[in-house]
């Protein structure tokens, strides 16, 4: 009997948390009615539709995917680069390669990207300096870029 009474308190606490979240986020009043009149089911529906958003699920899923399959993101970005060879796709792939310590390929992509209109792109230049610093070639790139900018 004591065990069943605890479920009642858990349900009340869950309802209070969901109603508090609903009021704090200024959600529609229908959620409060759903939570109050369908205690457990309403809280579960509210939790999965309002509290756990798609962005959070994708962020957690992306982190898990990167942990179990670190090359998956790189393969996806390589396919994206083959489909559309743009500055943004090159930089994204180079950033991913740099994050996985493939600095040689990252440097090639950064150097290919930093031409023409994008020669002075801050993110690209900084990431190229980071890549050269990882390979201990930081001085030549910084002096070369500094001469071009002046």
PyMOL commands that set and color helices and strands:
alter all, ss='L'
color gray80, all
select helices_A, chain A and resi 2-24+29-37+39-51+54-68+70-83+87-99+103-113+116-118+122-134+138-149
alter helices_A, ss='H'
color red, helices_A
deselect
rebuild
show_as cartoon
